[in-house]
Amino acid sequence: MLRAIEWILLGAGSVAAILYGVRRHRPARKAPWLLLAGAVATLSAGDVFYAYRRMDLAEVCYLAMFALVVVCLLQFTRDGSMLADRARLIDLVAFSCSTLLVVWVFVIGSAGQMGAVNAADVIGDLLLTGVSVRLVLADRRNVAAILLLAGGLGMLAGDIFYPLTTGSFAAETTYVALYLCWGLSALHPSMVRLTEPRPPEPTPWRIHWTVLLAASAATPPAVLLIEALNNDVRDGVVIAVTGAITLLLTITRLADAIRQHSAALNRERGLRTANTALVAAADQPAVDAAVRTAIIGLLPPGSVSRVLLATDDGRLAAESLPPAPAGSGSRSWWAPAEDPDECVLICPLRLEPLAVARPSGGALILTGRKEALTACRDALEVLAGETALALDRITLVEAVGRRDSDLYLRAVIRNTAEIMAVIDSDHRIRYASPELRRLLGGDELPPLIALDDLVHPDDQAMVRVRLRAEGDGKVFCALRRKDDTQAFVEMTYRDLRDDRLVQGLVVTMKDITDRHDPGERVPYQEVGEMPAQVNRRSAQHKFRF
């Protein structure tokens, strides 16, 4: 009775520790840990039945525990830290099953006993321990994986020494270590890394691994054939179970290869379609639509909750996202999302194949399930590079179009008396008619000069405010000539900043200097003047238009 209560408390404590660890650390996939909790609960129930001498029910619980642990370890190898080695792991497990079958049939015998030790339990423990070793080798500093391995070794030691010592206290301690290690494995923060998604890596084909898998699948029929030729088929059940296991492992191996190949084809098809749409895109809205369509084709439905194409660093800064990690050579990085079950993937717009950032920056930002984003991370990075090329192509085409438009405008109005200028959004003069240069008394305007630099300081603030406002308008102001005199103009402007070819303001000026007092053309000559004269001149200057 007391021993049964002991196993109940150990099992309940271990299951509670696993459930608490899952709730606290929130791993990417909870299914493997829930299966492990179910395996511990089933093992505890089997130990309770064993304490009450109900051997039949205890055996059922132990078999169920073994099945749950197998599924749990297979879940740990799916889309996690062991995904890159899953093919090799399956080959090794299949080979181990076939080897243990040969040992069972030709060494142990049909009795299934090695002295007092149950050979089936030892063989199952060896397989579980082998998978746990592969988990540890994938991440040598993962404490959770080490604790899982320690629990498997405790079960192996218990199944060996418990029958040999007829249930000694030291042998029971190994089972206690099993409960404690598997419970503590879920409490350590490293348990998250066991199910953390990582990008899939294609497994290269090797002839010796193929031969090993083929030999593993052919071993059970060969053993059955040997026993049939000797007219003594004594291990039919064991051969059938081993054959089913090796066949299942072989099918899993082929399914993984087909899945990886199908995913690669899907990514290639999606990127090819996206590339065609991006080449045909004529403006930024068309690029944004092409990117969203490509993401729908690349990622599973419902895996992405938000897609943002930030075409410059200003838009990126408005999202308050972290910069790239220092010293990171990756073309993308992660950021936390508001929803704890989601993550943000930031793919900077880099020019491929130059692998350099665009001058204006920008990034492709996706919010969704980390497992899905990780699986397509490389394809999303390529999509960001193609998007950068499309945006720069559109910018270059628009710049060439504006240049050709400016050249056409210059050729048309070269010999006219109209004063015209085209200025950018930052008020820098992109084109000015020859008549403006004649009005200012200079040969050529300095490069990258702004319209504000030509306006008199008293009128600069007013002109700046009027030109920054949206819409067309008219303003009166004074321009500074090269000889420090003023030219009064009536400036009419058209707001074409939203026009794809112009992207600026078209300014037309009319010289109205002749309407004003010639004394106003040389302002601020106040040295030696009386204060009253300065005040009168200032008042005239305020109302000169």
GUKE-471209 format. One record per residue (C-alpha): residue number from 1; residue in three letters; y, x, z. Coordinates in steps of 0.02 Angstrom, whole numbers. Example, Ala and Ser with C-alpha at 12.3 -4.5 7.8 and 13.67 -1.06 7.14 Angstrom:
% residues 2
- 1_ALA_-225_615_390 .
- 2_SER_-53_684_357 .
//
This chain:
% residues 545
- 1_MET_0_0_0 .
- 2_LEU_122_137_47 .
- 3_ARG_78_235_-109 .
- 4_ALA_111_83_-217 .
- 5_ILE_282_60_-135 .
- 6_GLU_317_244_-168 .
- 7_TRP_284_224_-356 .
- 8_ILE_387_65_-361 .
- 9_LEU_537_152_-281 .
- 10_LEU_521_303_-395 .
- 11_GLY_508_196_-551 .
- 12_ALA_650_80_-501 .
- 13_GLY_762_228_-457 .
- 14_SER_727_317_-621 .
- 15_VAL_756_160_-725 .
- 16_ALA_917_123_-631 .
- 17_ALA_977_303_-661 .
- 18_ILE_943_288_-848 .
- 19_LEU_1034_122_-863 .
- 20_TYR_1182_187_-762 .
- 21_GLY_1191_343_-870 .
- 22_VAL_1192_238_-1030 .
- 23_ARG_1331_128_-962 .
- 24_ARG_1435_274_-900 .
- 25_HIS_1421_398_-1044 .
- 26_ARG_1408_268_-1185 .
- 27_PRO_1300_364_-1311 .
- 28_ALA_1315_327_-1496 .
- 29_ARG_1144_245_-1497 .
- 30_LYS_1074_163_-1340 .
- 31_ALA_902_116_-1409 .
- 32_PRO_814_283_-1369 .
- 33_TRP_872_279_-1188 .
- 34_LEU_825_97_-1166 .
- 35_LEU_653_138_-1236 .
- 36_LEU_640_282_-1112 .
- 37_ALA_687_163_-970 .
- 38_GLY_551_43_-1029 .
- 39_ALA_425_187_-1034 .
- 40_VAL_468_237_-856 .
- 41_ALA_452_57_-797 .
- 42_THR_283_39_-883 .
- 43_LEU_223_204_-808 .
- 44_SER_276_145_-635 .
- 45_ALA_180_-18_-660 .
- 46_GLY_26_81_-713 .
- 47_ASP_38_191_-558 .
- 48_VAL_51_36_-448 .
- 49_PHE_-105_-39_-528 .
- 50_TYR_-193_129_-508 .
- 51_ALA_-149_130_-323 .
- 52_TYR_-232_-43_-308 .
- 53_ARG_-384_20_-406 .
- 54_ARG_-351_-97_-554 .
- 55_MET_-402_35_-682 .
- 56_ASP_-407_-83_-830 .
- 57_LEU_-226_-140_-808 .
- 58_ALA_-173_38_-768 .
- 59_GLU_-246_102_-933 .
- 60_VAL_-153_-34_-1030 .
- 61_CYS_11_16_-947 .
- 62_TYR_-19_200_-982 .
- 63_LEU_-54_166_-1165 .
- 64_ALA_103_59_-1178 .
- 65_MET_202_197_-1092 .
- 66_PHE_137_325_-1218 .
- 67_ALA_186_213_-1365 .
- 68_LEU_362_184_-1296 .
- 69_VAL_389_371_-1268 .
- 70_VAL_331_408_-1446 .
- 71_VAL_455_282_-1519 .
- 72_CYS_591_348_-1402 .
- 73_LEU_569_528_-1462 .
- 74_LEU_565_472_-1643 .
- 75_GLN_730_381_-1613 .
- 76_PHE_804_541_-1542 .
- 77_THR_761_629_-1706 .
- 78_ARG_844_495_-1815 .
- 79_ASP_1023_531_-1870 .
- 80_GLY_1051_643_-1720 .
- 81_SER_1043_826_-1676 .
- 82_MET_867_840_-1748 .
- 83_LEU_899_756_-1915 .
- 84_ALA_909_919_-2010 .
- 85_ASP_737_972_-1943 .
- 86_ARG_655_801_-1946 .
- 87_ALA_554_841_-2102 .
- 88_ARG_487_1001_-2025 .
- 89_LEU_453_909_-1862 .
- 90_ILE_350_776_-1951 .
- 91_ASP_251_909_-2043 .
- 92_LEU_213_1001_-1880 .
- 93_VAL_165_842_-1786 .
- 94_ALA_47_789_-1927 .
- 95_PHE_-32_961_-1929 .
- 96_SER_-50_956_-1739 .
- 97_CYS_-137_786_-1746 .
- 98_SER_-261_849_-1875 .
- 99_THR_-293_1009_-1777 .
- 100_LEU_-321_913_-1615 .
- 101_LEU_-441_797_-1709 .
- 102_VAL_-545_945_-1761 .
- 103_VAL_-544_1010_-1581 .
- 104_TRP_-594_838_-1516 .
- 105_VAL_-740_814_-1637 .
- 106_PHE_-812_989_-1642 .
- 107_VAL_-765_1059_-1469 .
- 108_ILE_-738_919_-1343 .
- 109_GLY_-866_797_-1410 .
- 110_SER_-882_608_-1405 .
- 111_ALA_-877_601_-1215 .
- 112_GLY_-690_634_-1220 .
- 113_GLN_-696_741_-1063 .
- 114_MET_-658_923_-1028 .
- 115_GLY_-744_927_-862 .
- 116_ALA_-651_797_-758 .
- 117_VAL_-497_798_-870 .
- 118_ASN_-467_658_-994 .
- 119_ALA_-446_744_-1162 .
- 120_ALA_-352_598_-1241 .
- 121_ASP_-216_607_-1109 .
- 122_VAL_-198_794_-1132 .
- 123_ILE_-187_780_-1321 .
- 124_GLY_-53_645_-1308 .
- 125_ASP_43_749_-1181 .
- 126_LEU_37_900_-1296 .
- 127_LEU_109_801_-1441 .
- 128_LEU_251_732_-1333 .
- 129_THR_286_904_-1263 .
- 130_GLY_293_976_-1438 .
- 131_VAL_424_850_-1493 .
- 132_SER_524_884_-1334 .
- 133_VAL_519_1070_-1371 .
- 134_ARG_594_1037_-1542 .
- 135_LEU_734_938_-1460 .
- 136_VAL_772_1085_-1345 .
- 137_LEU_768_1209_-1489 .
- 138_ALA_893_1102_-1585 .
- 139_ASP_1019_1118_-1442 .
- 140_ARG_969_1253_-1319 .
- 141_ARG_1111_1214_-1198 .
- 142_ASN_1076_1028_-1188 .
- 143_VAL_1029_994_-1007 .
- 144_ALA_968_818_-1047 .
- 145_ALA_844_884_-1176 .
- 146_ILE_784_1016_-1053 .
- 147_LEU_755_882_-920 .
- 148_LEU_656_777_-1045 .
- 149_LEU_549_929_-1082 .
- 150_ALA_526_961_-896 .
- 151_GLY_468_782_-872 .
- 152_GLY_343_800_-1015 .
- 153_LEU_276_961_-940 .
- 154_GLY_260_873_-772 .
- 155_MET_156_735_-852 .
- 156_LEU_47_864_-940 .
- 157_ALA_20_961_-778 .
- 158_GLY_-20_801_-684 .
- 159_ASP_-149_743_-812 .
- 160_ILE_-235_912_-798 .
- 161_PHE_-227_951_-612 .
- 162_TYR_-240_774_-539 .
- 163_PRO_-423_750_-593 .
- 164_LEU_-468_930_-551 .
- 165_THR_-397_920_-374 .
- 166_THR_-455_740_-346 .
- 167_GLY_-279_673_-318 .
- 168_SER_-202_809_-209 .
- 169_PHE_-23_799_-149 .
- 170_ALA_28_946_-259 .
- 171_ALA_-40_858_-414 .
- 172_GLU_53_698_-370 .
- 173_THR_213_800_-354 .
- 174_THR_207_834_-541 .
- 175_TYR_219_646_-575 .
- 176_VAL_363_634_-452 .
- 177_ALA_449_773_-552 .
- 178_LEU_420_667_-709 .
- 179_TYR_515_519_-635 .
- 180_LEU_655_627_-568 .
- 181_CYS_681_730_-728 .
- 182_TRP_683_581_-845 .
- 183_GLY_803_488_-731 .
- 184_LEU_920_637_-712 .
- 185_SER_920_670_-900 .
- 186_ALA_1021_510_-927 .
- 187_LEU_1146_553_-790 .
- 188_HIS_1200_719_-867 .
- 189_PRO_1345_708_-993 .
- 190_SER_1246_808_-1121 .
- 191_MET_1138_654_-1151 .
- 192_VAL_1272_595_-1274 .
- 193_ARG_1236_742_-1390 .
- 194_LEU_1055_689_-1413 .
- 195_THR_1109_536_-1512 .
- 196_GLU_1275_602_-1580 .
- 197_PRO_1281_573_-1769 .
- 198_ARG_1286_727_-1878 .
- 199_PRO_1303_741_-2067 .
- 200_PRO_1135_738_-2155 .
- 201_GLU_1075_901_-2230 .
- 202_PRO_954_894_-2377 .
- 203_THR_790_980_-2338 .
- 204_PRO_743_1106_-2475 .
- 205_TRP_572_1086_-2551 .
- 206_ARG_447_1220_-2499 .
- 207_ILE_271_1232_-2568 .
- 208_HIS_191_1290_-2405 .
- 209_TRP_260_1141_-2308 .
- 210_THR_194_1023_-2442 .
- 211_VAL_22_1104_-2433 .
- 212_LEU_25_1090_-2242 .
- 213_LEU_65_903_-2249 .
- 214_ALA_-67_873_-2382 .
- 215_ALA_-198_965_-2279 .
- 216_SER_-150_864_-2125 .
- 217_ALA_-171_700_-2219 .
- 218_ALA_-339_756_-2292 .
- 219_THR_-415_817_-2127 .
- 220_PRO_-469_646_-2054 .
- 221_PRO_-565_593_-2212 .
- 222_ALA_-643_767_-2219 .
- 223_VAL_-703_757_-2038 .
- 224_LEU_-772_583_-2070 .
- 225_LEU_-861_647_-2225 .
- 226_ILE_-943_788_-2125 .
- 227_GLU_-1007_668_-1992 .
- 228_ALA_-1070_548_-2126 .
- 229_LEU_-1167_687_-2215 .
- 230_ASN_-1248_729_-2048 .
- 231_ASN_-1293_544_-2024 .
- 232_ASP_-1207_547_-1855 .
- 233_VAL_-1037_461_-1856 .
- 234_ARG_-996_467_-1670 .
- 235_ASP_-805_480_-1674 .
- 236_GLY_-759_343_-1796 .
- 237_VAL_-624_267_-1684 .
- 238_VAL_-541_435_-1651 .
- 239_ILE_-546_480_-1836 .
- 240_ALA_-474_310_-1884 .
- 241_VAL_-330_325_-1758 .
- 242_THR_-291_503_-1811 .
- 243_GLY_-297_454_-1994 .
- 244_ALA_-178_310_-1962 .
- 245_ILE_-57_425_-1870 .
- 246_THR_-58_558_-2006 .
- 247_LEU_-38_424_-2139 .
- 248_LEU_109_348_-2045 .
- 249_LEU_190_519_-2028 .
- 250_THR_165_554_-2213 .
- 251_ILE_243_387_-2261 .
- 252_THR_388_422_-2143 .
- 253_ARG_413_592_-2223 .
- 254_LEU_416_517_-2398 .
- 255_ALA_531_375_-2340 .
- 256_ASP_655_501_-2270 .
- 257_ALA_655_597_-2434 .
- 258_ILE_681_438_-2534 .
- 259_ARG_819_381_-2418 .
- 260_GLN_910_547_-2432 .
- 261_HIS_893_545_-2621 .
- 262_SER_956_365_-2632 .
- 263_ALA_1103_405_-2519 .
- 264_ALA_1148_556_-2627 .
- 265_LEU_1140_450_-2785 .
- 266_ASN_1247_315_-2704 .
- 267_ARG_1379_443_-2652 .
- 268_GLU_1379_521_-2825 .
- 269_ARG_1396_351_-2909 .
- 270_GLY_1535_299_-2790 .
- 271_LEU_1633_460_-2815 .
- 272_ARG_1613_451_-3003 .
- 273_THR_1679_273_-3005 .
- 274_ALA_1822_320_-2889 .
- 275_ASN_1866_468_-2999 .
- 276_THR_1878_355_-3152 .
- 277_ALA_1989_231_-3059 .
- 278_LEU_2101_369_-2991 .
- 279_VAL_2124_446_-3163 .
- 280_ALA_2179_276_-3231 .
- 281_ALA_2297_242_-3083 .
- 282_ALA_2481_242_-3134 .
- 283_ASP_2565_225_-2964 .
- 284_GLN_2531_238_-2778 .
- 285_PRO_2476_55_-2754 .
- 286_ALA_2345_81_-2889 .
- 287_VAL_2285_240_-2802 .
- 288_ASP_2275_148_-2636 .
- 289_ALA_2173_7_-2715 .
- 290_ALA_2055_131_-2798 .
- 291_VAL_2026_222_-2633 .
- 292_ARG_1988_61_-2540 .
- 293_THR_1866_6_-2675 .
- 294_ALA_1778_175_-2666 .
- 295_ILE_1762_165_-2477 .
- 296_ILE_1683_-8_-2490 .
- 297_GLY_1552_67_-2607 .
- 298_LEU_1520_224_-2505 .
- 299_LEU_1505_150_-2329 .
- 300_PRO_1394_9_-2265 .
- 301_PRO_1477_-163_-2248 .
- 302_GLY_1567_-188_-2084 .
- 303_SER_1561_-4_-2035 .
- 304_VAL_1748_26_-2063 .
- 305_SER_1881_-80_-1978 .
- 306_ARG_2038_6_-2044 .
- 307_VAL_2085_114_-2194 .
- 308_LEU_2255_197_-2209 .
- 309_LEU_2313_310_-2351 .
- 310_ALA_2462_409_-2283 .
- 311_THR_2542_492_-2435 .
- 312_ASP_2656_607_-2334 .
- 313_ASP_2668_687_-2162 .
- 314_GLY_2803_563_-2110 .
- 315_ARG_2681_418_-2122 .
- 316_LEU_2551_525_-2035 .
- 317_ALA_2668_565_-1891 .
- 318_ALA_2706_381_-1868 .
- 319_GLU_2522_351_-1827 .
- 320_SER_2531_475_-1680 .
- 321_LEU_2370_561_-1733 .
- 322_PRO_2320_734_-1671 .
- 323_PRO_2336_884_-1788 .
- 324_ALA_2189_984_-1851 .
- 325_PRO_2103_1087_-1716 .
- 326_ALA_2162_1267_-1710 .
- 327_GLY_2048_1386_-1802 .
- 328_SER_1947_1245_-1878 .
- 329_GLY_1888_1275_-2055 .
- 330_SER_1834_1095_-2078 .
- 331_ARG_1920_985_-2206 .
- 332_SER_1923_838_-2083 .
- 333_TRP_1928_806_-1897 .
- 334_TRP_1901_667_-1771 .
- 335_ALA_2021_571_-1661 .
- 336_PRO_1989_439_-1528 .
- 337_ALA_2012_255_-1572 .
- 338_GLU_2071_110_-1467 .
- 339_ASP_1897_36_-1472 .
- 340_PRO_1778_149_-1373 .
- 341_ASP_1637_107_-1494 .
- 342_GLU_1737_175_-1643 .
- 343_CYS_1814_340_-1697 .
- 344_VAL_1952_393_-1816 .
- 345_LEU_1912_513_-1957 .
- 346_ILE_2062_607_-2029 .
- 347_CYS_2037_684_-2203 .
- 348_PRO_2193_780_-2257 .
- 349_LEU_2245_764_-2438 .
- 350_ARG_2198_936_-2504 .
- 351_LEU_2209_989_-2685 .
- 352_GLU_2035_1021_-2753 .
- 353_PRO_1970_1145_-2805 .
- 354_LEU_2117_1247_-2737 .
- 355_ALA_2077_1191_-2558 .
- 356_VAL_2262_1193_-2510 .
- 357_ALA_2366_1056_-2432 .
- 358_ARG_2490_957_-2536 .
- 359_PRO_2675_1003_-2511 .
- 360_SER_2711_829_-2445 .
- 361_GLY_2553_824_-2339 .
- 362_GLY_2468_659_-2303 .
- 363_ALA_2290_608_-2257 .
- 364_LEU_2156_477_-2281 .
- 365_ILE_2127_393_-2111 .
- 366_LEU_1974_287_-2075 .
- 367_THR_1930_195_-1916 .
- 368_GLY_1751_136_-1892 .
- 369_ARG_1579_176_-1824 .
- 370_LYS_1555_362_-1804 .
- 371_GLU_1375_355_-1864 .
- 372_ALA_1424_283_-2033 .
- 373_LEU_1576_395_-2053 .
- 374_THR_1474_550_-2012 .
- 375_ALA_1342_508_-2141 .
- 376_CYS_1475_499_-2279 .
- 377_ARG_1595_628_-2210 .
- 378_ASP_1571_751_-2353 .
- 379_ALA_1596_614_-2483 .
- 380_LEU_1755_554_-2395 .
- 381_GLU_1824_731_-2396 .
- 382_VAL_1793_742_-2583 .
- 383_LEU_1875_572_-2606 .
- 384_ALA_2029_634_-2511 .
- 385_GLY_2039_784_-2628 .
- 386_GLU_2028_674_-2783 .
- 387_THR_2162_562_-2709 .
- 388_ALA_2276_713_-2684 .
- 389_LEU_2254_762_-2866 .
- 390_ALA_2292_584_-2924 .
- 391_LEU_2450_573_-2817 .
- 392_ASP_2513_742_-2876 .
- 393_ARG_2475_694_-3056 .
- 394_ILE_2577_534_-3037 .
- 395_THR_2719_631_-2956 .
- 396_LEU_2717_759_-3096 .
- 397_VAL_2715_625_-3231 .
- 398_GLU_2861_537_-3149 .
- 399_ALA_2957_701_-3133 .
- 400_VAL_2927_739_-3317 .
- 401_GLY_2981_562_-3361 .
- 402_ARG_3141_581_-3260 .
- 403_ARG_3176_748_-3341 .
- 404_ASP_3152_675_-3514 .
- 405_SER_3262_528_-3466 .
- 406_ASP_3397_646_-3403 .
- 407_LEU_3387_748_-3563 .
- 408_TYR_3400_591_-3666 .
- 409_LEU_3548_531_-3564 .
- 410_ARG_3631_701_-3581 .
- 411_ALA_3608_699_-3769 .
- 412_VAL_3678_523_-3786 .
- 413_ILE_3833_539_-3678 .
- 414_ARG_3874_722_-3712 .
- 415_ASN_4028_681_-3817 .
- 416_THR_4087_526_-3724 .
- 417_ALA_4233_517_-3604 .
- 418_GLU_4130_419_-3477 .
- 419_ILE_4102_506_-3310 .
- 420_MET_3921_480_-3256 .
- 421_ALA_3802_558_-3131 .
- 422_VAL_3624_527_-3071 .
- 423_ILE_3592_569_-2888 .
- 424_ASP_3431_570_-2786 .
- 425_SER_3400_477_-2624 .
- 426_ASP_3467_626_-2526 .
- 427_HIS_3629_618_-2630 .
- 428_ARG_3593_779_-2725 .
- 429_ILE_3658_775_-2903 .
- 430_ARG_3514_777_-3026 .
- 431_TYR_3622_756_-3182 .
- 432_ALA_3810_754_-3211 .
- 433_SER_3902_720_-3374 .
- 434_PRO_4016_857_-3446 .
- 435_GLU_4167_748_-3411 .
- 436_LEU_4137_762_-3222 .
- 437_ARG_4143_950_-3234 .
- 438_ARG_4305_940_-3332 .
- 439_LEU_4379_823_-3202 .
- 440_LEU_4338_945_-3062 .
- 441_GLY_4403_1093_-3162 .
- 442_GLY_4243_1195_-3159 .
- 443_ASP_4121_1258_-3288 .
- 444_GLU_3955_1215_-3205 .
- 445_LEU_3910_1128_-3043 .
- 446_PRO_3813_1233_-2917 .
- 447_PRO_3626_1196_-2915 .
- 448_LEU_3562_1070_-2786 .
- 449_ILE_3741_1019_-2743 .
- 450_ALA_3761_851_-2658 .
- 451_LEU_3888_719_-2706 .
- 452_ASP_3955_727_-2528 .
- 453_ASP_4009_906_-2559 .
- 454_LEU_4126_849_-2699 .
- 455_VAL_4206_709_-2599 .
- 456_HIS_4358_739_-2489 .
- 457_PRO_4312_758_-2304 .
- 458_ASP_4412_602_-2258 .
- 459_ASP_4306_497_-2377 .
- 460_GLN_4135_579_-2352 .
- 461_ALA_4079_466_-2210 .
- 462_MET_4129_308_-2303 .
- 463_VAL_4044_364_-2465 .
- 464_ARG_3888_416_-2371 .
- 465_VAL_3872_248_-2285 .
- 466_ARG_3901_150_-2445 .
- 467_LEU_3775_249_-2546 .
- 468_ARG_3641_239_-2413 .
- 469_ALA_3652_50_-2409 .
- 470_GLU_3539_-48_-2526 .
- 471_GLY_3608_-132_-2682 .
- 472_ASP_3746_-98_-2807 .
- 473_GLY_3928_-77_-2763 .
- 474_LYS_4097_3_-2791 .
- 475_VAL_4197_125_-2686 .
- 476_PHE_4364_216_-2703 .
- 477_CYS_4372_397_-2650 .
- 478_ALA_4450_565_-2685 .
- 479_LEU_4361_714_-2762 .
- 480_ARG_4410_893_-2727 .
- 481_ARG_4454_996_-2878 .
- 482_LYS_4429_1182_-2898 .
- 483_ASP_4617_1214_-2875 .
- 484_ASP_4615_1119_-2707 .
- 485_THR_4699_965_-2779 .
- 486_GLN_4626_790_-2775 .
- 487_ALA_4562_675_-2910 .
- 488_PHE_4560_491_-2862 .
- 489_VAL_4415_395_-2939 .
- 490_GLU_4343_221_-2941 .
- 491_MET_4156_248_-2912 .
- 492_THR_4033_114_-2967 .
- 493_TYR_3851_141_-2926 .
- 494_ARG_3686_57_-2967 .
- 495_ASP_3541_67_-2846 .
- 496_LEU_3386_114_-2948 .
- 497_ARG_3290_200_-2809 .
- 498_ASP_3146_79_-2831 .
- 499_ASP_3137_112_-3017 .
- 500_ARG_2984_219_-3057 .
- 501_LEU_3073_323_-3189 .
- 502_VAL_3244_342_-3107 .
- 503_GLN_3211_344_-2919 .
- 504_GLY_3395_371_-2880 .
- 505_LEU_3570_302_-2901 .
- 506_VAL_3668_298_-3065 .
- 507_VAL_3852_328_-3028 .
- 508_THR_3994_291_-3149 .
- 509_MET_4169_356_-3109 .
- 510_LYS_4339_308_-3175 .
- 511_ASP_4487_424_-3151 .
- 512_ILE_4633_332_-3070 .
- 513_THR_4735_484_-3019 .
- 514_ASP_4882_434_-3130 .
- 515_ARG_4911_278_-3024 .
- 516_HIS_4958_380_-2869 .
- 517_ASP_5104_483_-2810 .
- 518_PRO_5088_661_-2874 .
- 519_GLY_5122_722_-2698 .
- 520_GLU_4959_649_-2639 .
- 521_ARG_4860_763_-2754 .
- 522_VAL_4898_912_-2637 .
- 523_PRO_4869_842_-2462 .
- 524_TYR_4884_925_-2293 .
- 525_GLN_5023_1046_-2335 .
- 526_GLU_5094_1019_-2161 .
- 527_VAL_5147_1194_-2115 .
- 528_GLY_5334_1192_-2075 .
- 529_GLU_5349_1004_-2088 .
- 530_MET_5421_893_-1953 .
- 531_PRO_5303_780_-1855 .
- 532_ALA_5382_624_-1930 .
- 533_GLN_5347_687_-2106 .
- 534_VAL_5167_722_-2058 .
- 535_ASN_5146_545_-1989 .
- 536_ARG_5222_467_-2145 .
- 537_ARG_5109_570_-2258 .
- 538_SER_4957_522_-2153 .
- 539_ALA_5001_337_-2166 .
- 540_GLN_5022_351_-2354 .
- 541_HIS_4853_438_-2365 .
- 542_LYS_4765_295_-2275 .
- 543_PHE_4828_165_-2398 .
- 544_ARG_4826_272_-2557 .
- 545_PHE_4701_157_-2644 .
//
